[in-house]
């Protein structure tokens, strides 16, 4: 039941919007168009809004760069593809630095545009999956007792049971028991699995 | 009356000193007579009484002498009675008591016990010395003189002499004359009482003379007289005063003074002094002559004194008269009376005073007549002044009641004169709050008058108008004293207008002080007489202050301004600030007003604006072409992109299995629309460039060149190129669209600068020349850049032809369009590696005007 990814197009020029919609729909993707950054923000819902954002740099009102900045501050990780006109290279560079996925010059090479969009959609999907898994592991971690948490940290650091028992001042038997419960609660099939989970969480917290 | 007048007439010619002497003499004579009358009689009287006293004194003196002489005798006798020799003599003597004893008489015998004791004391020797026994019987008699008879002592005398008490002195008038008898007790050496010693001395001329020793006999004589018989018993000078004669016989020639002998009153004896009349008269004469001399002296002194006094008085009078007449002559102009010497000054003075009094009276009458006239005139004048005065004039009496009121006061105070008279001024004309001040002013005026200062007092008060409103007035009080009554004349001047004017002036005066810009006033010598607050910074920068002087470099400016009377404007920089100074001379007062304006901000703004403008123009010129191109590109990009998208979308669909022809038709329409849109953009652009109405303005080509050079100055500096200008000396008049021609020039200069970028730094040359030739204005821009390849020359003015990496290829194309639009030409000459010259010609203004005129017709 993953939602259908959507290409969101924000451009003040009507002809541009409709021609983009026409072109992108020709490869079977869903397209939604907005005539301004505000119109997009008004209707966009982050949870269901998977896909990518096609953004014209030059727009009256809120410009493409401003919208990009706004999304970053709101922690919306929608991939952004910037459309620039002739001579807007400097702006495109700024957009890229601010985290845009790609930029495409008008008039478009349709192949390049569609490839770029595909990449954006993939990136979004991966991002979302990763976020989902991280949340899942975090939920499992939340079920551990503080002692179990300690044991898990030491285990994933590659310490043996004996070392752990010495560090914590308990018997190796107790460590054994804690370790079994951690494996169980984290739904880890192997030690390697547990270490991966720990890394995912560490990545997220980094 | 006539007597008196004639007397006075005579007296007029008698000078005072003469009169004084006369009067003095008269007074002396009168005094003399009076003294003679009174004093002569008095002198006689005094002399007579004095004579008596003198005589009595003389006779008393004689008596005293006589008495004392007797006493001396008695004392000597006593010595004798107690003499040792007598006692020794008596030792062997024994007197038997016997009734009939015959005394032993020794004539001319000097017994041994009788020493010459009387001689020794200067006393006449006794005629008889007797020794008596205890019973008084005479036992021995010693007689001095043979001729002297024996004296038979009467029993009375014997008993008197033999008193048991001791010494006894008696006078006896025996038949032979008057004797002095002195008895004393005698004892023998064993102290047995033997009896008595009796000494008898006849009181004769010798005795008297001895007793009156030292008395002038020619002047006075002494005699013993029998009182009852008034007969002389014994005299000091028996030759002239014979004893036995009666006193009365002598009284014709002598003054006789007799006194009783005090110790011997029972004998009825007197001692009398006889003073001859001749002697008395002589004395009297002497006294009278003395008195006369005194009197004469007194009279003389009197005369002298009196005359002197009168003389001095008259001399003084003379002086007074001289002065008075001089005064009269000089001060009053009176010739008469003139003082003359030799007349009576008192009368003259009297006359003078009479005349003078009349003159004064006359003068006073004249004066009073004159004064009355003047008073009448003054009154008339005063009335006229009162009537005509623009000030309100009110006269009030000591109690403050109005007694005079002029028409101006009537209108000012809104009160008819007849209503005003008699009413209290303060109550009617002043509001209650001002009355105490008014009273104080009155009091001050009174005080000033009393102390002899100027009594004129001024003050400013509020007065009441007729309608009850107040007006400021200047009140001036003049006190007048008439017949011990005080009056005050009040002059009231309505100063409403003056106050307003003052306020106006004050507020005007504040202009300077309130001014935010410095305002100063200086004298000819640069001394600052006024400086407002805002000028502090300026003065500080000048190292001066509000009482100081202008810096020396400004003194000449100030002096010049005063000399030519012209306002001048100067600029100065003081303490990093720029001031515009306006020097306005006030020649008649010798001041110069300096109005300073801080124009630092203005100047800075101007400078900034100039800079800014230059930059702006520069930037705009730089970017105009780029902007146009970019805008055009963006505009065209939109429809073109849309067309591309539509076309790509359509071809993808056509490759796919589901083809919806309706959709494709619709998209084709869209594509056509967008193409239409693109062509519209191009059309609009062309319209924008081509169809603008020409703007023409008169300009000097040289000036335009200089301006454009200032735009590119920055770039030229950066490119290390100095632009060399070789411009026509006279202005080159053209009539052009300034912006467009500047654009052309800018393009050409900038191209030249770009062309020089590969030329070595020290060999970069850019020259701009202008000249007017025939009907054209020509401008040549020459550089020594690499030049233009001959192959490129043909395409140089085509659009989008460029040899530069960043160029659009529009500059020369547009320039050509603009120049052509101005009926000018643009062309280029280039020898590669040497020089490149761009020529631009434009019609001179006059030629152009003609052509336009031709077109019009």
Interface residues (C-beta under 8 A of the other chain):
Chain A: X13 X15 X16 X18 X19 X20 X22 X23 X24 X25 X26 X27 X58 X85 X86 X87 X106 X107 X108 X110
Chain B: X630 X633 X634 X637 X638 X639 X640 X641 X642 X643 X644 X645 X646 X648 X649 X650 X652 X653 X656 X667 X670 X673 X674 X677
